[in-house]
């Protein structure tokens, strides 16, 4: 019984550490592009790997900003 007083806090600290590590990996983008490794194994010299989700979102945001800029330049922003 005395060993449980020692093992339970160690287990709790271990679980908290594992959860922090998981959330760090998710927030730092480690899971953004899961298909790249599969493509790299199949195609050794692929010059154009599939884009990451973050890159796709940035490209869409840039495209939207350019469209808005064109609308305001043409004077058609308030339709």
C-alpha positions, 0 to 999 in steps of 0.5 A: 500500500505504501508503494501506491503513495509513491507510484500514483503521483509519478504516474500523474506526472508522467501523464501530464508530461505526455499530454503537454508533449502531445499538445506541443507537437500539435501546436507546432505543426508536427501533424500538419502534413501526414502524407509527405512521408508516404509520398517520400517513401514511394517517390524518391525524387519528388521535387514538388511534395504535397503542400501542407495545410498551413501553406494551403490556408496561407495561399487562400488568405493571400488570394482573398486579400488580392481579390479584396485589393482589386475590388477596392481599386476598381471602386466596387467594394460596396456592392 
